[in-house]
Amino acid sequence: MSKVVATYWDNSSAISMPAKTRAKTARRTETATPQWFVFAIIASITFMLCMAINLRAYTEMSSEIEQNERLSVELERLTNENLAIQEEINNLKTDPRTIEREARKIGLGRPNEKILVPIN
């Protein structure tokens, strides 16, 4: 071989190195991702997932609290209305003045009593 061909075709450095050494050298020349970077990515994804779950749970809890307060107010209003109706029922059963007042509302009166009915 000529000197020019020997210069370009000389593989003595590649041939003289064992295969394992050549593979290690090839890996070192590639750009490798650091281990801390992979850990940081995994930790970030886990953190974002936890935050999303907690945010959803917080919003659901807030809506449940609001609904509970609305239902408590409505329950109190209905309880008061129920007590008023029970009191009115009791008065209609036992109080003569209430019975007479309600009877006059529907046009009833005592015997020999004249009832004035407004004409509208």
C-alpha positions in Angstrom: 0.0 0.0 0.0 1.0 3.5 -0.6 1.5 6.0 2.2 -1.6 8.0 1.3 -3.8 4.9 1.4 -2.3 3.8 4.6 -3.0 7.2 6.2 -6.7 7.0 5.4 -7.2 3.3 5.8 -5.2 2.8 8.9 -7.6 1.2 11.5 -4.8 0.2 13.8 -6.3 2.3 16.7 -9.8 0.7 16.3 -8.5 -2.8 15.8 -6.0 -2.6 18.7 -8.8 -1.6 21.2 -10.9 -4.5 22.6 -14.6 -4.4 21.7 -15.8 -3.5 25.3 -13.5 -0.5 25.4 -14.7 0.6 22.0 -18.4 0.3 23.2 -17.6 2.3 26.4 -15.9 5.0 24.4 -18.8 5.2 22.0 -21.3 5.6 24.9 -19.3 8.4 26.5 -19.4 10.4 23.3 -23.2 10.3 23.2 -25.2 12.9 25.2 -26.6 11.1 28.2 -29.4 12.4 30.4 -28.3 13.0 34.0 -30.0 10.8 36.6 -31.1 13.8 38.7 -32.9 15.3 35.6 -35.0 12.1 35.2 -35.7 12.1 39.0 -36.7 15.8 38.8 -39.1 15.0 35.9 -40.7 12.1 37.7 -41.0 14.2 40.9 -42.6 17.1 39.0 -45.2 14.8 37.4 -46.0 13.2 40.7 -46.3 16.6 42.4 -48.6 17.9 39.6 -50.8 14.8 39.8 -51.1 15.2 43.6 -52.0 18.9 43.2 -54.7 18.1 40.6 -56.3 15.5 42.8 -56.2 17.8 45.9 -57.6 20.7 43.9 -60.5 18.6 42.7 -61.2 17.3 46.2 -61.1 20.8 47.6 -63.6 22.2 45.0 -65.9 19.2 45.6 -65.7 19.8 49.3 -66.4 23.5 48.9 -69.5 22.8 46.9 -70.7 20.2 49.4 -70.3 22.7 52.3 -72.2 25.3 50.3 -75.0 22.8 49.6 -75.1 21.7 53.2 -75.5 25.4 54.4 -78.3 26.0 51.9 -80.1 22.8 53.0 -79.7 23.7 56.7 -81.3 27.1 56.1 -84.2 25.5 54.2 -84.6 22.9 56.9 -84.8 25.6 59.6 -87.4 27.5 57.5 -89.5 24.4 56.9 -89.3 23.5 60.6 -90.6 26.9 61.6 -93.4 26.7 59.0 -94.3 23.3 60.3 -94.5 24.5 63.9 -96.7 27.4 62.8 -99.1 25.1 60.9 -99.2 22.7 63.9 -100.1 25.6 66.2 -102.8 26.7 63.8 -104.2 23.2 63.7 -104.3 23.0 67.5 -106.0 26.4 67.6 -108.6 25.3 65.0 -109.4 22.2 67.1 -109.6 23.8 70.6 -109.9 27.6 70.4 -113.6 28.8 70.0 -112.5 32.3 68.7 -110.4 30.8 66.0 -113.1 28.4 65.0 -115.7 31.3 64.8 -113.2 33.5 62.8 -112.6 30.8 60.2 -116.4 30.0 60.0 -117.1 33.6 59.3 -114.5 33.6 56.5 -116.4 30.9 54.6 -119.8 32.6 55.2 -121.2 30.7 58.2 -122.7 32.4 61.2 -124.7 31.7 64.4 -128.4 30.9 64.3 -130.5 34.1 63.9 -127.5 36.2 62.9 -127.4 38.3 59.8 -124.2 38.1 57.8 -123.1 40.9 55.6 -121.4 39.6 52.5 -119.5 42.2 50.4 -120.4 42.2 46.7 -117.4 42.7 44.5 
